[in-house]
Amino acid sequence: MSSRSAWPAEAESDALHARVRSFIEGVSAESFEELSAAIARFQTEHVEPVRRLARARGRAGSNAEIPAVPTDVFRLRRVAAHPPELDVRVFRTSGTTSGARGAHPFRTLETYRAAAMKHALATFLVEPEPKRAIVLAPTSIEVNDSSLSFMLDLFIEVLRLEAQHVFDASRGVDIARLDRALANAARAGEPVLVMGTAFAYVHALDGLDDRQTALPRGSRAMLTGGFKGRSREVPEDELRAGLARAFGLAERAVVGEYGMTELSSQLYETSLVEQAASMRTYRPPAWVRVNAVDPETLAMLPRGTEGIARIVDLANVDSSIAIQTQDRVVVEPNGDVRLFGRLPGAPPRGCSLAVEEIVGP
């Protein structure tokens, strides 16, 4: 008997993945609540950290009742329904002060791919269709446990972009290659995507030393990572303005992306599809719900009240559908999210208690 047929829950998992992909594509008759409850029941039975937390809390029903696994748990326990031999990819966080890295195992990447493309096409990869990409991040071949590298390579693959990578995994941004890539893109006259992390952009702006290259009309830049405060002591607004100036873009064409290793979906700013608001907001896709919760009790807070983000992501079929972060947010009445950085200091009491309930004796 093959190892694949040895996992009894595979057919149930496959069916849930198919239902989620139908929901992502907008062809499902199911409600978010129905599908999230079905996934929560599956995870309570097959994902040990979810089962322990559900038993400790005595609940696992509606969206509001699904126990949320803190992000710290992903570096302390395996959070997956399936056995390790069925992993096709394990995405890992960039590390912590303790040296431990969070790990998110995947048995299939099809649902992740569907989620990433659907929401990006609605927010960041909108018309005019880009033709080229300049990437300030390693490829997924160089770093095969990076969810960001996987997503950027996915965009390049699906859109058939002519891509120039200007990041070396050992040395960082190659400024000479970046200069050439910008010049080539400007000469080509076709819309280009510039994609990278805040940390890489800071080094790129340092290396460019105020040199400016006006990219063609319709170009845009994705800014991800490092929003939760500062990167190399460069405030977010200053970094955005620097990128817009260096690449000849309107600031609304510098689009923020919010994602994390523990999720299968991303949030994007809406500046390319709506007039930029006075306060930048991030839009979750239809298969994601974000709520602010009280840091001490993890109780749901009303819309418009600051708390820490609790995220329900239907695409997290084989891990934990509900993730508890330490990111400070306000959720607007329409579900859009404003980000205010990570809670400083030690994990809040609510998160610490949840971790204890999962990893304790």
ROMARNU-343623 format. One record per residue (C-alpha): residue in three letters; y, x, z. Coordinates in Angstrom, 2 decimals, padded with zeros to 5 digits, m for minus. Each point is the difference from the previous one (the first is absolute). Last residue first. Example, Ala and Ser with C-alpha at 12.3 -4.5 7.8 and 13.67 -1.06 7.14 Angstrom:
2
[atom "SER" [m001.06 013.67 007.14]] [atom "ALA" [m003.44 m001.37 000.66]] 
***
This chain:
361
[atom "PRO" [018.68 000.89 029.49]] [atom "GLY" [003.46 000.21 m001.61]] [atom "VAL" [000.57 000.47 m003.72]] [atom "ILE" [000.90 m003.57 m001.02]] [atom "GLU" [001.47 m001.48 003.19]] [atom "GLU" [001.77 003.28 000.72]] [atom "VAL" [001.64 m000.05 m003.43]] [atom "ALA" [001.18 m003.57 000.59]] [atom "LEU" [001.46 000.98 003.38]] [atom "SER" [001.88 002.92 m001.56]] [atom "CYS" [001.41 m002.21 m002.76]] [atom "GLY" [001.37 m002.55 002.46]] [atom "ARG" [001.39 002.69 002.30]] [atom "PRO" [002.05 001.65 m002.70]] [atom "PRO" [m001.27 003.31 m001.41]] [atom "ALA" [001.84 002.96 001.56]] [atom "GLY" [003.48 000.98 m001.11]] [atom "PRO" [002.12 m001.53 m002.72]] [atom "LEU" [m000.87 m003.26 m001.77]] [atom "ARG" [m000.20 000.78 m003.70]] [atom "GLY" [002.88 m000.72 m002.30]] [atom "PHE" [002.32 m002.95 m000.58]] [atom "LEU" [m001.61 m001.85 m002.90]] [atom "ARG" [001.17 m003.37 m001.33]] [atom "VAL" [m002.74 m002.27 m001.28]] [atom "ASP" [m000.08 m002.92 m002.41]] [atom "GLY" [m001.85 m003.09 001.25]] [atom "ASN" [002.52 m002.58 m001.24]] [atom "PRO" [001.47 m000.51 003.51]] [atom "GLU" [000.48 003.78 000.37]] [atom "VAL" [m002.44 002.20 001.90]] [atom "VAL" [001.72 002.60 002.18]] [atom "VAL" [m001.88 003.24 000.40]] [atom "ARG" [m000.74 002.92 002.31]] [atom "ASP" [m003.10 001.93 m001.09]] [atom "GLN" [m002.65 000.51 002.70]] [atom "THR" [m002.70 m001.56 m002.16]] [atom "GLN" [m002.67 m002.61 000.69]] [atom "ILE" [m002.32 m000.62 m002.94]] [atom "ALA" [m001.76 m003.27 m000.80]] [atom "ILE" [m002.61 m000.19 m002.80]] [atom "SER" [m001.99 002.81 001.54]] [atom "SER" [m002.49 002.01 m002.07]] [atom "ASP" [m002.16 m001.40 m002.81]] [atom "VAL" [002.33 m002.69 m001.36]] [atom "ASN" [003.34 001.77 000.43]] [atom "ALA" [001.37 m001.77 m003.11]] [atom "LEU" [000.92 m003.04 002.12]] [atom "ASP" [002.67 002.04 001.79]] [atom "VAL" [001.25 m001.36 003.34]] [atom "ILE" [002.76 002.20 001.41]] [atom "ARG" [001.36 000.11 003.55]] [atom "ALA" [003.32 001.80 m000.01]] [atom "ILE" [001.79 000.85 003.22]] [atom "GLY" [002.79 m002.23 001.27]] [atom "GLU" [003.51 m001.06 m001.00]] [atom "THR" [000.70 m003.73 m000.17]] [atom "GLY" [001.04 m001.66 m003.29]] [atom "ARG" [m003.22 m001.96 m000.30]] [atom "PRO" [m001.27 m000.99 003.44]] [atom "LEU" [m002.23 002.45 001.92]] [atom "MET" [m003.79 000.03 000.10]] [atom "ALA" [m001.47 001.30 003.27]] [atom "LEU" [m001.09 003.65 m000.02]] [atom "THR" [000.60 m000.02 003.80]] [atom "GLU" [002.01 003.18 000.54]] [atom "PRO" [001.19 000.81 m003.52]] [atom "ASP" [000.87 m003.68 m000.72]] [atom "VAL" [m001.08 m000.92 m003.51]] [atom "ALA" [001.76 m000.06 m003.36]] [atom "ASN" [m002.07 m001.63 m002.71]] [atom "VAL" [m001.03 001.20 m003.45]] [atom "ARG" [m002.29 m002.01 m002.27]] [atom "VAL" [m001.69 001.50 m003.07]] [atom "TRP" [m001.82 m001.76 m002.88]] [atom "ALA" [003.24 m001.36 m001.53]] [atom "PRO" [001.46 003.50 m000.28]] [atom "PRO" [002.27 001.39 002.72]] [atom "ARG" [003.68 000.42 m000.83]] [atom "TYR" [002.08 002.75 001.53]] [atom "THR" [003.63 m000.55 000.94]] [atom "ARG" [003.13 002.09 m000.37]] [atom "MET" [002.98 m001.26 001.99]] [atom "SER" [003.07 m000.95 m002.03]] [atom "ALA" [m002.35 m001.56 m002.52]] [atom "ALA" [m000.74 001.58 m003.37]] [atom "GLN" [000.15 m002.59 m002.77]] [atom "GLU" [m003.55 m000.98 m000.75]] [atom "VAL" [m002.83 001.42 m002.13]] [atom "LEU" [000.83 003.71 000.11]] [atom "SER" [001.33 m000.05 003.59]] [atom "THR" [m003.03 m001.82 001.43]] [atom "GLU" [m001.25 002.77 002.27]] [atom "TYR" [m003.73 000.42 m000.14]] [atom "LEU" [m002.93 m000.77 002.32]] [atom "GLN" [m003.46 001.50 m000.51]] [atom "SER" [m003.62 m001.10 000.17]] [atom "SER" [m003.36 001.47 001.08]] [atom "LEU" [001.13 000.83 003.53]] [atom "GLU" [m001.08 002.65 002.53]] [atom "THR" [001.34 002.84 m002.13]] [atom "MET" [003.50 m001.42 000.11]] [atom "GLY" [002.48 m001.73 m002.23]] [atom "TYR" [003.71 m000.55 m000.38]] [atom "GLU" [001.66 000.67 m003.35]] [atom "GLY" [003.75 000.46 m000.42]] [atom "VAL" [001.61 m000.33 m003.41]] [atom "VAL" [002.67 002.38 m001.29]] [atom "ALA" [001.21 m002.11 m002.96]] [atom "ARG" [002.37 m001.89 002.34]] [atom "GLU" [001.78 003.33 000.54]] [atom "ALA" [000.93 000.07 m003.68]] [atom "LEU" [m001.65 002.95 m001.63]] [atom "GLY" [001.30 003.28 m001.45]] [atom "PHE" [m002.98 002.00 001.27]] [atom "ALA" [001.82 002.33 002.42]] [atom "ARG" [002.58 m002.64 001.02]] [atom "ALA" [m002.53 m002.76 000.66]] [atom "LEU" [m002.20 002.44 001.89]] [atom "GLY" [002.88 001.19 002.16]] [atom "ALA" [001.12 m003.56 000.75]] [atom "ARG" [m003.51 m000.89 001.08]] [atom "LEU" [m000.23 003.08 002.24]] [atom "GLU" [003.37 m000.74 001.59]] [atom "ASP" [m000.98 m003.60 000.68]] [atom "GLU" [m003.30 001.08 001.54]] [atom "PRO" [001.50 002.58 002.34]] [atom "VAL" [m000.87 003.67 m000.66]] [atom "GLU" [m001.11 001.71 003.22]] [atom "ARG" [m002.97 001.63 m001.77]] [atom "SER" [m001.26 m003.55 m000.63]] [atom "ARG" [001.64 m002.66 002.14]] [atom "GLY" [m000.78 m003.28 001.73]] [atom "LYS" [m003.02 m001.96 m001.11]] [atom "PHE" [000.87 000.42 m003.64]] [atom "GLY" [m002.02 003.23 m000.24]] [atom "GLY" [m002.56 m001.31 m002.42]] [atom "THR" [000.77 m001.58 m003.34]] [atom "LEU" [002.86 000.09 m002.48]] [atom "MET" [m000.83 m001.22 m003.49]] [atom "ALA" [002.51 000.98 m002.66]] [atom "ARG" [001.26 m001.96 m003.01]] [atom "SER" [000.69 000.36 m003.71]] [atom "GLY" [001.22 m003.00 m002.00]] [atom "ARG" [002.70 001.98 m001.82]] [atom "PRO" [m001.00 003.61 m000.57]] [atom "LEU" [000.23 002.64 002.77]] [atom "ALA" [003.34 001.69 000.63]] [atom "THR" [m000.74 003.52 001.21]] [atom "GLN" [002.04 001.42 002.87]] [atom "ARG" [000.03 003.44 001.62]] [atom "ASP" [001.25 m000.25 003.60]] [atom "ASP" [m002.22 002.83 001.28]] [atom "LEU" [m003.13 m001.11 m001.87]] [atom "GLY" [m002.07 001.82 002.62]] [atom "ASP" [001.49 m001.85 002.96]] [atom "LEU" [m000.30 m003.29 m001.87]] [atom "ALA" [m003.68 000.72 m000.70]] [atom "HIS" [m000.66 000.97 003.62]] [atom "VAL" [001.47 m003.29 001.22]] [atom "TYR" [m001.92 m001.85 m002.72]] [atom "ALA" [m003.32 001.46 001.16]] [atom "PHE" [000.58 m001.19 003.59]] [atom "ALA" [001.12 m003.44 m001.18]] [atom "THR" [m003.22 m000.36 m001.96]] [atom "GLY" [m000.30 m000.13 m003.77]] [atom "MET" [000.22 m002.00 m003.19]] [atom "VAL" [002.47 000.33 m002.86]] [atom "LEU" [m000.74 m002.64 m002.61]] [atom "VAL" [001.49 000.52 m003.46]] [atom "PRO" [001.62 m002.30 m002.54]] [atom "GLU" [000.08 001.59 m003.47]] [atom "GLY" [002.76 002.22 m001.44]] [atom "ALA" [m002.33 002.89 m000.78]] [atom "ARG" [002.80 002.52 000.60]] [atom "ALA" [000.60 m001.22 003.57]] [atom "ALA" [m003.72 000.06 000.75]] [atom "ASN" [m000.36 003.57 m001.29]] [atom "ALA" [002.99 001.14 002.08]] [atom "LEU" [m001.39 m001.64 003.12]] [atom "ALA" [m003.44 001.54 m000.54]] [atom "ARG" [001.50 003.44 m000.63]] [atom "ASP" [002.08 m000.10 003.18]] [atom "LEU" [m003.02 m001.26 001.98]] [atom "ARG" [m002.15 002.81 m001.36]] [atom "ALA" [002.60 002.57 001.10]] [atom "ILE" [000.31 m001.71 003.40]] [atom "ASP" [m003.74 000.11 000.76]] [atom "VAL" [m000.23 m002.43 002.92]] [atom "GLY" [m002.53 001.01 002.67]] [atom "ARG" [m001.67 003.41 000.20]] [atom "SER" [m003.67 m000.75 000.83]] [atom "ALA" [m000.42 m003.48 m001.47]] [atom "ASP" [002.28 000.85 m002.94]] [atom "PHE" [002.39 m002.74 m001.01]] [atom "VAL" [001.66 m000.34 m003.39]] [atom "HIS" [m002.50 m002.33 m001.62]] [atom "GLN" [001.04 m001.10 m003.48]] [atom "ALA" [m001.38 m003.32 m001.17]] [atom "GLU" [m000.08 m001.66 m003.40]] [atom "LEU" [m000.70 m003.51 001.16]] [atom "ARG" [m003.00 m002.03 m001.05]] [atom "LEU" [001.17 m002.98 002.10]] [atom "VAL" [m003.42 m000.38 001.63]] [atom "GLU" [m000.67 003.72 000.40]] [atom "ILE" [003.48 001.06 001.16]] [atom "PHE" [000.19 m002.88 002.48]] [atom "LEU" [m003.47 000.86 001.30]] [atom "ASP" [000.95 003.66 000.40]] [atom "LEU" [002.87 m001.12 002.23]] [atom "MET" [m002.33 m002.22 002.03]] [atom "PHE" [m002.65 002.70 000.50]] [atom "SER" [002.66 002.53 000.98]] [atom "LEU" [001.34 m002.45 002.59]] [atom "SER" [m003.46 m000.77 001.39]] [atom "SER" [m000.56 003.70 000.60]] [atom "ASP" [m003.63 000.99 000.64]] [atom "ASN" [m000.58 001.50 m003.45]] [atom "VAL" [002.75 002.62 000.30]] [atom "GLU" [m000.09 002.19 m003.11]] [atom "ILE" [m001.87 m002.58 m002.05]] [atom "SER" [002.21 m002.77 001.40]] [atom "THR" [002.98 001.84 m001.44]] [atom "PRO" [002.50 001.74 002.27]] [atom "ALA" [003.47 m001.50 000.51]] [atom "LEU" [003.39 000.34 m001.66]] [atom "VAL" [m001.01 m001.90 m003.13]] [atom "ILE" [002.14 m000.33 m003.11]] [atom "ALA" [m001.21 m002.94 m002.04]] [atom "ARG" [000.50 m001.08 m003.59]] [atom "LYS" [m000.01 m003.17 m002.09]] [atom "PRO" [001.47 m002.53 002.41]] [atom "GLU" [000.03 m003.68 m000.99]] [atom "PRO" [003.50 m001.41 000.15]] [atom "GLU" [m001.07 m002.13 001.72]] [atom "VAL" [m001.66 m000.01 003.42]] [atom "LEU" [m002.09 002.80 001.51]] [atom "PHE" [001.71 m000.24 003.40]] [atom "THR" [m000.11 m003.65 001.11]] [atom "ALA" [m002.43 m002.26 m001.87]] [atom "LEU" [m001.97 002.78 m001.69]] [atom "ALA" [m000.27 001.78 003.35]] [atom "HIS" [m001.41 m003.15 001.60]] [atom "LYS" [m002.79 m000.49 m002.52]] [atom "MET" [m000.84 003.69 m000.48]] [atom "ALA" [m000.61 000.87 003.65]] [atom "ALA" [m001.93 m003.19 000.77]] [atom "ALA" [m002.34 000.31 m002.99]] [atom "ARG" [m000.66 003.68 000.68]] [atom "TYR" [m000.75 m000.62 003.67]] [atom "THR" [m002.35 m002.84 m000.96]] [atom "GLU" [m001.84 002.26 m002.42]] [atom "LEU" [m000.23 002.94 002.40]] [atom "THR" [m003.49 m000.74 001.31]] [atom "ARG" [m001.82 001.15 003.13]] [atom "PHE" [003.23 001.32 001.50]] [atom "PRO" [000.42 001.99 003.21]] [atom "HIS" [003.39 000.19 001.78]] [atom "ALA" [000.34 003.17 002.09]] [atom "GLY" [002.68 000.92 002.55]] [atom "ARG" [000.44 003.69 000.51]] [atom "ALA" [m000.41 001.84 003.30]] [atom "GLY" [002.08 003.15 000.56]] [atom "SER" [001.41 m001.29 003.27]] [atom "THR" [003.54 000.16 m001.39]] [atom "THR" [m001.17 m002.22 m002.81]] [atom "GLY" [m001.37 000.38 m003.51]] [atom "SER" [000.89 m000.98 m003.57]] [atom "THR" [m002.04 m003.17 000.14]] [atom "ARG" [m003.35 m000.18 m001.73]] [atom "PHE" [m001.43 m002.01 m002.89]] [atom "VAL" [m003.78 m000.05 m000.21]] [atom "ARG" [m001.43 m000.65 m003.45]] [atom "VAL" [m003.24 m001.37 m001.47]] [atom "ASP" [m001.49 m000.59 003.46]] [atom "LEU" [m003.49 m001.51 m000.17]] [atom "GLU" [m001.65 002.83 001.94]] [atom "PRO" [002.45 m000.60 002.85]] [atom "PRO" [m001.50 m003.41 000.90]] [atom "HIS" [001.93 m003.20 m000.84]] [atom "ALA" [002.19 m002.16 002.22]] [atom "ALA" [002.63 002.68 000.51]] [atom "VAL" [002.35 001.25 002.70]] [atom "ARG" [m001.56 003.31 001.08]] [atom "ARG" [001.46 000.83 003.40]] [atom "LEU" [002.72 002.24 001.50]] [atom "ARG" [002.27 000.77 m002.95]] [atom "PHE" [m000.05 m003.57 m001.33]] [atom "VAL" [000.53 m001.27 003.57]] [atom "ASP" [003.55 001.39 000.01]] [atom "THR" [000.98 m002.57 m002.67]] [atom "PRO" [m000.48 m002.78 002.54]] [atom "VAL" [m002.63 m002.63 m000.91]] [atom "ALA" [001.49 m003.49 m000.14]] [atom "PRO" [m001.99 m002.86 001.52]] [atom "ILE" [000.04 m003.07 m002.27]] [atom "GLU" [001.69 m002.75 002.01]] [atom "ALA" [003.20 m000.45 m002.00]] [atom "ASN" [m001.93 m000.07 m003.28]] [atom "SER" [m002.36 m002.59 001.44]] [atom "GLY" [m003.34 000.66 001.70]] [atom "ALA" [m001.01 003.21 001.71]] [atom "ARG" [000.37 m000.57 003.74]] [atom "GLY" [m001.48 001.05 003.33]] [atom "ARG" [002.38 002.92 000.39]] [atom "ALA" [m002.61 002.48 001.20]] [atom "ARG" [m002.60 m001.48 m002.35]] [atom "ALA" [002.39 000.20 m002.95]] [atom "LEU" [000.89 003.60 000.88]] [atom "ARG" [m003.62 001.10 000.20]] [atom "ARG" [m000.90 m001.79 m003.26]] [atom "VAL" [002.98 001.51 m001.83]] [atom "PRO" [m000.95 003.49 001.18]] [atom "GLU" [m003.66 m000.60 m001.05]] [atom "VAL" [000.61 m001.37 m003.49]] [atom "HIS" [m002.91 m002.27 m001.06]] [atom "GLU" [000.14 m003.30 001.88]] [atom "THR" [003.70 m000.11 000.86]] [atom "GLN" [000.67 001.35 m003.47]] [atom "PHE" [m001.75 m002.89 m001.74]] [atom "ARG" [001.71 m002.58 002.22]] [atom "ALA" [003.39 001.64 m000.67]] [atom "ILE" [m000.66 m000.06 m003.75]] [atom "ALA" [m000.69 m003.75 000.10]] [atom "ALA" [003.08 m000.64 002.17]] [atom "SER" [002.19 002.00 m002.39]] [atom "LEU" [m001.31 m002.01 m002.94]] [atom "GLU" [000.66 m003.39 001.56]] [atom "GLU" [003.41 001.00 001.33]] [atom "PHE" [001.18 001.47 m003.30]] [atom "SER" [m000.94 m003.25 m001.70]] [atom "GLU" [m002.84 m000.28 m002.49]] [atom "ALA" [000.48 m001.41 m003.51]] [atom "SER" [m000.14 003.48 m001.48]] [atom "VAL" [001.51 000.94 m003.36]] [atom "GLY" [003.03 001.92 001.26]] [atom "GLU" [m001.28 003.44 m000.99]] [atom "ILE" [000.06 001.14 003.63]] [atom "PHE" [m001.88 m003.14 001.07]] [atom "SER" [m002.67 000.62 m002.62]] [atom "ARG" [m000.22 003.61 001.20]] [atom "VAL" [m000.44 m001.29 003.57]] [atom "ARG" [m002.83 m002.35 m001.00]] [atom "ALA" [m001.77 002.80 m001.87]] [atom "HIS" [000.31 002.32 003.00]] [atom "LEU" [m001.40 m002.75 002.23]] [atom "ALA" [m003.01 m000.46 m002.30]] [atom "ASP" [m000.67 003.74 m000.10]] [atom "SER" [000.13 000.15 003.81]] [atom "GLU" [m002.51 m002.84 000.31]] [atom "ALA" [m002.29 001.66 m002.54]] [atom "GLU" [000.25 003.34 001.82]] [atom "ALA" [m000.74 m001.40 003.47]] [atom "PRO" [m003.66 001.07 000.13]] [atom "TRP" [000.67 003.68 m000.71]] [atom "ALA" [m003.28 001.49 m001.21]] [atom "SER" [000.58 m001.03 m003.62]] [atom "ARG" [002.53 002.79 m000.41]] [atom "SER" [m002.20 002.59 001.67]] [atom "SER" [m002.65 m000.58 m002.63]] [atom "MET" [m003.42 m001.40 000.91]] 
***
